[in-house]
Structures are given as structure tokens and as C-alpha cells.
Amino acid sequence: IRQALTRANLRSQVEAAVSAGDQDLKDWWEFATSVERQHPMVVSMAQALNVSDAQLDELFILAGTL
């Protein structure tokens, strides 16, 4: 997902939001071995960054190809 975020020009925004977030978010971002499309933290981050459901779907489709 990190590579897909880079290609979508969202990685720096996500990492800035994670840095400003609580410890649970930081731990999840650093230590998760997988990132699921419907995970509450993913949905929440997308909303915070004004990423639409369609854009989020496209991001995960891209991530699946990398």
C-alpha cells in the first residue's frame, strides 16, 4: 500500500496524518503486516484526506498490482 500511496501522491499526506495521530494509529501504521480496504483506520484516513470511496478502491487495486 505504501508504494501505491507514493504513486497516487498521497504518501506524504498519510504519513503526516499518522505522525499527528495517536499512538494506536502510529503502531498500526508501523507494524501492520497487511492493510485491509475496510479497516476502520483506512476508512477514517480516507475521509480525513478527502479520498472518495472510488479513489480508495482504485488505490487498493493499484496496490494489488505492485
N, C-alpha and C positions, 0 to 999 in steps of 0.2 A: 504494500500500500504506500510505503514511503516513496518508492520510485514513481508510482502513479501520481502521487501528490506533487512531486517535483515537476513532472511533465505537464500537469494541469496548473502550474504556477500557484499552488496552494500550500506547499510545504512550509514556507516561512510563516505564513499566517497561522497554520495549525500549530507549529512549534512555539510561536509566540503565545498563543492561547493556552497551550499546555503549560508553559513556563509561568503564566499568570494564574493558573488554576490551582486547585487544592492538591494535597499530597496523593489522594486516591487517583486523581487523573494523571498525575506525573508517574506514579507507579504503574498504572495500566499502560500508558504510552511506552514506557521504557521496557517493561517486562512481558507484555502480552506476546504470546507465540503465534497468535492469529488475530485478525481483526474482522469481525462479522458486520455485515451491512446493517443489520437491525439492532446492533448493540446500542443500549441507551446512550453511551458516551459518544458513539459515532453520530447518532441522530441529533444529539444535543450540540455537538460541534458543528455539524452541517447547518443547523438552524442559526447558531451564533455567527457563522461566516456567510450567511445568506446563500447557501448552496441548496439548490432545489432538489427534490427527490429524483428528478430525471438526471440532473448533473451528478448526483451521488451514485445513481445506478451506472452511469457511464464511467465514473471513476473506478468502480469495482469491476466493471467489465474490462477496462484497461489493465487494472492490477492483475487480473486473471491471465493476461497475455504475457506478462513480464516474468 
